[in-house]
Structure formats: structure tokens, C-alpha cells
Amino acid sequence: MHSPRLIAQQTTCLVTGAAGFVGSHLTDRLLAQGQRVIGLDNLRLGKRSHLCQAFQSPDFIFLEADVNDYPANLARLRELVSAPANGMVWHLAANSDIRAGSEDPEVDLRHTFLSTFNVLKLMRELGLRRLAFSSSSAIYGPHEDLLSEDSGPLHPASNYGAMKLASEGVISAALETFLERAWIFRFPNVVGSRATHGVIYDFLAKLAVNPAELEALGDGRQQKPYLHVDELVDAMLFIQEQAAEPLNCYNIGPEDSATTVQYIAEAVARAAAPQAVIRYTGGVKGWPGDVPRFSYSIGKLRRLGWSPKLTSDQAVDLAIRELAPAGASQSNVVE
Ligand SMILES: NC(=O)c1ccc[n+]([C@@H]2O[C@H](COP(=O)([O-])OP(=O)(O)OC[C@H]3O[C@@H](n4cnc5c(N)ncnc54)[C@H](O)[C@@H]3O)[C@@H](O)[C@H]2O)c1
């Protein structure tokens, strides 16, 4: 992990999606580094409670607002972003519920694509010229081979992936006009405390309702790379500090490892409801838009100088310890 460091001149940054799972962890780390953070979130999926630690800091300001309604908050934002020369935007606001976006494409159009389009417009208005963006493995779509930043053609299988890919497109186009530098992080599946969604979160929620049975979507053999949120934030900060091309695009993930849904279902059941029977719904995919198996190359990131310490299974195990209700496994043991 990066240790807090002294910064000669305090920087001001805007974090969109600050009350979300990743955004709140990033906010805590930026504040620990001595930066001034303006957190913006519409609280559609995020929670104010995720920002408990941030609210303790005099350097944190929270704006409950939708990025797409930025003109209504422009004067306030202009006042807050007092140091545009050194400020930057970490744009994390998006619809993180892939299934909701498959059922209603408007959700990803508005919250995953237009949020990026409007963040760029806002940045232009405020004179902010550096952007870090949370993209996703979902932009790649189904591929047999190891996914590297040069993999293609890119045919996303979900509206969410399509809108992330379109977001990458408008960011690269903005480099031709006002944007000075962009960092695009292609996240894998991220796990850890404050999760608002994802397979571990879903399994725990199901077991809380019915500790006797755990329904797992698909055949359990879906296999994906999982990274712990602390390591993800570590990598984001490292890339932003070290990569200095105009456009810096990086896969972030565990090294050469992935975890099956069966592994996760069994580990969650062990932690939360050991007597639960696991029932697989069958089929290779969990839901429309799911990419059931993929593996990530992080060679580019390793060459830059960063690699994770945890394997995918270890990240999952740690996240389950963080998320499972304390004492659940004891209370559910049948004597
Ligand atoms: N967690 C993962 O596994 C994962 C994987 C790949 C990419 N990502 C990306 O990382 C980012 C953070 O994801 P997360 O897991 O923390 O999800 P999250 O849902 O917890 O956080 C996203 C936050 O954005 C906010 N938001 C959404 N639309 C908004 C809007 N229009 N205006 C203002 N706020 C808005 C939500 O309320 C939420 O707090 C997202 O861009 C997501 O697409 C996450």
C-alpha cells in the first residue's frame, strides 16, 4: 500500500461516484495523501455512510448531485475548484448494475455514458484538464485469449460494456481539444468492504433471506479475475503518478489468476450459512451480458512497476471476511 506522503502544494480533485464502493475508498486514500476532495454522488447506488471517514476531514466536501445535472451546480463547483491548474477529476460515477442496464438500456446510456460525456463538458467549463476514468473488462466482450490493452476487435456483450467503451472513445477524442492527459483503468471484478453489488454481495443477501439455500446463477464454472479494492486503489494511484503519456490505458487485475463462481458460493456459504444447499441454475452464463470466462494480462502494469500481492482467490477470501456478518458461521451451525 502507498503510505501517506507530504505534498508541497495541496491539490484539489473532484471524485464522481464518491459515495460508491470504489469511490469512497479512493476518497479516503486521496484525503490521507493530503489532497482536498470534492465528492459528488447522486446516491442512486452509493451510500452517505460510506463517507463516514471522509466527513471527519476538513478537506472533504460532499455534493449530492447527478453529474448529468451539472449546470445546476456549476457556480458552486466553480467556487470549490479554486485551483484548476493542479486539479483533476476521478470519474467513477456509473451504473454498476450490469443486469439493470440489460433490462433497460436507458440506465447505462444516462449513468454510464452521458455521465462521462457531461463530466468532460463540466471539466471544459472549469478548466480542468486531467481525467482518471474507471473503465471495465466489460469493454472487451467474449474473447478466448488473455486480454491485453491491445486485444480486439472490441465487441462488448452488455449495454454497460458498450457505454464504457463509448466513454473511452469520448475521452480519447477530448485529448484532441481541451484535455491534457487521461488515465483509463480497465477494472476486473472488484471485491471488498462497502461493496454495493457483485457476486459476494448477492450471495450474502440471498443467504440473509434464506440461510437454507443458496441460488447461484449459471453452472458455477464461470471463472473471472477478482481484485481487492485496496489493491485496486493502490494501482490507480500508482498509474496516475507514473504514467505520463497523453492517454494512459491500463488493465488492472490479479496476476494470472481467476476464481470460479463455485469457489465463491462455497466460501460464502461456509462463512455465512454452513448448512446451506447450493443450487446452480445451470447454463454457462449467469445472465444476459455476462462474460462467463476471461483472463487478464497485466503485463503493461507490471512493466510500469506495480503488481498485486493477492491472488484472485485470496482477494475473494479477504472480501468475504470483510463482508460476512460477524459470527454468522457459528450461529448457523446445526448442533
Ligand atoms: N466494482 C467493480 O467490480 C467494477 C468493475 C469494473 C468497473 N467498475 C467501475 O468502477 C466505478 C465504481 O464502481 P463501484 O463498484 O464503486 O460502483 P458503485 O455503484 O458502488 O459506485 C458508483 C457510484 O456512482 C454514483 N452514480 C451513478 N450515476 C451517477 C450520476 N449520474 N451522477 C452522480 N453519481 C452517480 C452511484 O450512486 C454510486 O455511488 C464505476 O464506474 C464502475 O462502472 C467497477
The ligand as an SDF file (V2000), in Angstrom:
LIG
                    3D

 44 48  0  0  0  0  0  0  0  0999 V2000
  -16.8080   -2.8440   -8.7040 N   0  0  0  0  0  0  0  0  0  0  0  0
  -16.4490   -3.4710   -9.8100 C   0  0  0  0  0  0  0  0  0  0  0  0
  -16.2890   -4.7090   -9.8190 O   0  0  0  0  0  0  0  0  0  0  0  0
  -16.2030   -2.6850  -11.0700 C   0  0  0  0  0  0  0  0  0  0  0  0
  -15.7040   -3.3630  -12.1880 C   0  0  0  0  0  0  0  0  0  0  0  0
  -15.4690   -2.6460  -13.3670 C   0  0  0  0  0  0  0  0  0  0  0  0
  -15.6860   -1.2740  -13.3890 C   0  0  0  0  0  0  0  0  0  0  0  0
  -16.1910   -0.6440  -12.3060 N   0  0  0  0  0  0  0  0  0  0  0  0
  -16.4500    0.7970  -12.3930 C   0  0  0  0  0  0  0  0  0  0  0  0
  -15.9030    1.4410  -11.2550 O   0  0  0  0  0  0  0  0  0  0  0  0
  -16.7150    2.5600  -10.9000 C   0  0  0  0  0  0  0  0  0  0  0  0
  -17.1290    2.4440   -9.4460 C   0  0  0  0  0  0  0  0  0  0  0  0
  -17.9040    1.2540   -9.3210 O   0  0  0  0  0  0  0  0  0  0  0  0
  -18.4360    0.7530   -7.9220 P   0  0  0  0  0  0  0  0  0  0  0  0
  -18.2840   -0.7000   -7.8830 O   0  0  0  0  0  0  0  0  0  0  0  0
  -17.8430    1.5680   -6.8300 O   0  0  0  0  0  0  0  0  0  0  0  0
  -19.9820    1.0560   -8.0940 O   0  0  0  0  0  0  0  0  0  0  0  0
  -20.9580    1.8710   -7.1420 P   0  0  0  0  0  0  0  0  0  0  0  0
  -22.3110    1.7380   -7.7350 O   0  0  0  0  0  0  0  0  0  0  0  0
  -20.7610    1.4780   -5.7330 O   0  0  0  0  0  0  0  0  0  0  0  0
  -20.4350    3.3740   -7.3350 O   0  0  0  0  0  0  0  0  0  0  0  0
  -20.8690    4.1980   -8.3870 C   0  0  0  0  0  0  0  0  0  0  0  0
  -21.3990    5.4750   -7.7500 C   0  0  0  0  0  0  0  0  0  0  0  0
  -21.7900    6.3890   -8.7570 O   0  0  0  0  0  0  0  0  0  0  0  0
  -22.9890    7.0320   -8.3530 C   0  0  0  0  0  0  0  0  0  0  0  0
  -23.6470    7.4910   -9.5740 N   0  0  0  0  0  0  0  0  0  0  0  0
  -24.1340    6.7480  -10.5910 C   0  0  0  0  0  0  0  0  0  0  0  0
  -24.6260    7.5230  -11.5600 N   0  0  0  0  0  0  0  0  0  0  0  0
  -24.4340    8.8070  -11.1530 C   0  0  0  0  0  0  0  0  0  0  0  0
  -24.7290   10.0680  -11.7280 C   0  0  0  0  0  0  0  0  0  0  0  0
  -25.3360   10.1460  -12.9040 N   0  0  0  0  0  0  0  0  0  0  0  0
  -24.3950   11.1780  -11.0390 N   0  0  0  0  0  0  0  0  0  0  0  0
  -23.7930   11.0920   -9.8130 C   0  0  0  0  0  0  0  0  0  0  0  0
  -23.4960    9.9200   -9.2300 N   0  0  0  0  0  0  0  0  0  0  0  0
  -23.8100    8.7890   -9.8810 C   0  0  0  0  0  0  0  0  0  0  0  0
  -23.7680    5.9610   -7.5940 C   0  0  0  0  0  0  0  0  0  0  0  0
  -24.7210    6.4920   -6.6980 O   0  0  0  0  0  0  0  0  0  0  0  0
  -22.6380    5.2380   -6.8770 C   0  0  0  0  0  0  0  0  0  0  0  0
  -22.3980    5.7700   -5.5860 O   0  0  0  0  0  0  0  0  0  0  0  0
  -17.8970    2.5630  -11.8710 C   0  0  0  0  0  0  0  0  0  0  0  0
  -17.5900    3.4300  -12.9350 O   0  0  0  0  0  0  0  0  0  0  0  0
  -17.9360    1.1320  -12.3520 C   0  0  0  0  0  0  0  0  0  0  0  0
  -18.5230    1.0470  -13.6230 O   0  0  0  0  0  0  0  0  0  0  0  0
  -16.4540   -1.3080  -11.1350 C   0  0  0  0  0  0  0  0  0  0  0  0
  1  2  1  0
  2  3  2  0
  2  4  1  0
  4  5  1  0
  4 44  2  0
  5  6  2  0
  6  7  1  0
  7  8  2  0
  8  9  1  0
  8 44  1  0
  9 10  1  0
  9 42  1  0
 10 11  1  0
 11 12  1  0
 11 40  1  0
 12 13  1  0
 13 14  1  0
 14 15  2  0
 14 16  1  0
 14 17  1  0
 17 18  1  0
 18 19  2  0
 18 20  1  0
 18 21  1  0
 21 22  1  0
 22 23  1  0
 23 24  1  0
 23 38  1  0
 24 25  1  0
 25 26  1  0
 25 36  1  0
 26 27  1  0
 26 35  1  0
 27 28  2  0
 28 29  1  0
 29 30  1  0
 29 35  2  0
 30 31  1  0
 30 32  2  0
 32 33  1  0
 33 34  2  0
 34 35  1  0
 36 37  1  0
 36 38  1  0
 38 39  1  0
 40 41  1  0
 40 42  1  0
 42 43  1  0
M  CHG  2   8   1  16  -1
M  END
$$$$
